């Protein structure tokens, strides 16, 4: 059975906070994710996948 892919959030002050509905993708494996709940931390986080920062997609998903 293949290993399950997971995205990891790492603290970083260089990135703005992710909001509910923001979309991110991985250039390495193509994994996409949508933020469905904000963490509430004061610091911003960089979301990593395959050891690289995920990039934010321009389109936002409508938050429910």
TORLO-913191 format. One record per atom (N, C-alpha, C, O): x, y, z. Coordinates in pm, whole numbers. Example, Ala and Ser with C-alpha at 12.3 -4.5 7.8 and 13.67 -1.06 7.14 Angstrom:
<recs>
u/v/w
1319/-569/780
1230/-450/780
1320/-330/780
1424/-332/846
1285/-225/708
1367/-106/714
1290/3/787
1341/114/804
</recs>
This chain:
<recs>
u/v/w
85/-118/0
0/0/0
90/124/0
180/133/83
68/221/-91
151/341/-95
130/427/29
24/427/90
235/499/64
229/587/180
132/702/153
124/751/41
61/743/255
-34/852/244
41/985/240
129/1008/323
9/1073/145
71/1205/135
10/1297/239
-112/1299/259
94/1374/304
45/1473/399
119/1604/379
238/1604/345
51/1713/398
111/1845/393
147/1884/535
74/1851/629
256/1953/551
305/1991/683
312/2142/691
362/2207/599
262/2199/799
270/2344/819
393/2374/905
413/2313/1010
474/2468/858
595/2507/929
585/2656/956
545/2732/868
621/2699/1078
611/2840/1113
705/2923/1026
821/2886/1005
655/3035/976
733/3126/894
669/3264/900
548/3277/882
749/3365/924
694/3500/930
689/3566/792
632/3674/778
749/3503/690
755/3563/557
623/3548/483
598/3625/390
539/3455/519
415/3426/448
296/3483/523
295/3486/646
197/3529/448
75/3578/512
-8/3459/562
16/3345/521
-102/3486/647
-187/3381/703
-279/3322/597
-331/3394/512
-297/3193/602
-392/3126/513
-532/3144/570
-553/3129/690
-625/3174/483
-764/3194/523
-849/3078/474
-810/3005/383
-964/3061/535
-1057/2957/494
-1091/2975/346
-1128/3084/303
-1077/2867/268
-1105/2872/126
-982/2888/39
-991/2871/-83
-865/2921/98
-742/2933/19
-702/2796/-35
-720/2695/32
-648/2793/-157
-605/2669/-222
-454/2671/-239
-396/2775/-270
-390/2557/-218
-247/2541/-235
-220/2417/-318
-300/2324/-316
-105/2414/-390
-67/2295/-467
82/2272/-456
159/2363/-427
122/2147/-480
262/2106/-475
313/2091/-618
254/2019/-698
422/2160/-650
482/2150/-784
547/2014/-807
564/1972/-921
585/1944/-699
655/1817/-713
559/1702/-743
577/1632/-843
456/1682/-659
367/1566/-675
228/1602/-725
152/1513/-764
192/1731/-725
62/1773/-774
-49/1773/-669
-164/1802/-702
-16/1740/-544
-116/1741/-437
-176/1880/-423
-104/1979/-428
-307/1888/-406
-376/2014/-382
-444/2008/-247
-484/1901/-201
-455/2124/-182
-531/2128/-58
-607/2258/-48
-567/2359/-106
-715/2254/26
-799/2370/52
-806/2388/202
-831/2292/275
-784/2510/249
-792/2539/391
-939/2540/430
-1017/2619/377
-977/2452/524
-1117/2448/567
-1134/2502/708
-1247/2522/753
-1023/2524/778
-1030/2581/912
-900/2654/942
-792/2597/926
-910/2778/985
-791/2855/1021
-739/2807/1155
-817/2767/1242
-607/2811/1173
-548/2757/1296
-561/2852/1415
-562/2806/1529
-570/2981/1391
-584/3077/1499
-451/3120/1559
-450/3198/1655
-339/3073/1505
-207/3112/1555
-179/3258/1518
-232/3309/1419
-98/3323/1598
-58/3460/1569
41/3461/1454
36/3550/1368
132/3362/1451
232/3354/1346
173/3294/1219
77/3217/1224
231/3331/1105
193/3269/977
267/3137/964
369/3117/1029
216/3047/881
277/2916/858
303/2896/710
225/2941/626
412/2827/678
440/2787/542
398/2641/530
434/2560/615
322/2607/429
273/2471/412
368/2397/319
392/2439/206
423/2286/369
522/2209/294
466/2077/248
385/2015/317
510/2032/130
480/1900/77
603/1858/-4
660/1941/-75
644/1735/6
763/1685/-65
886/1768/-33
976/1781/-115
890/1825/87
1004/1904/132
1012/2043/73
1109/2115/96
912/2084/-3
909/2216/-67
784/2292/-24
681/2232/5
793/2427/-20
674/2506/12
567/2488/-96
598/2489/-215
443/2472/-54
332/2463/-149
302/2604/-200
319/2702/-128
256/2613/-324
224/2742/-385
75/2766/-377
-6/2674/-389
40/2893/-358
-102/2928/-348
-161/2943/-487
-102/3008/-574
-278/2882/-509
-350/2899/-635
-421/3033/-631
-455/3083/-524
-441/3091/-746
-510/3221/-755
-657/3210/-721
-712/3299/-656
-721/3102/-765
-865/3083/-740
-890/3043/-596
-814/2964/-539
-994/3096/-539
-1034/3059/-403
-1158/2972/-412
-1242/2990/-500
-1169/2880/-318
-1288/2796/-308
-1385/2866/-215
-1344/2920/-111
-1512/2867/-250
-1612/2931/-165
-1619/2857/-33
-1649/2737/-28
-1591/2929/76
-1594/2870/211
-1738/2851/255
-1822/2939/240
-1766/2733/311
-1902/2704/359
-1915/2740/504
-2022/2723/562
</recs>
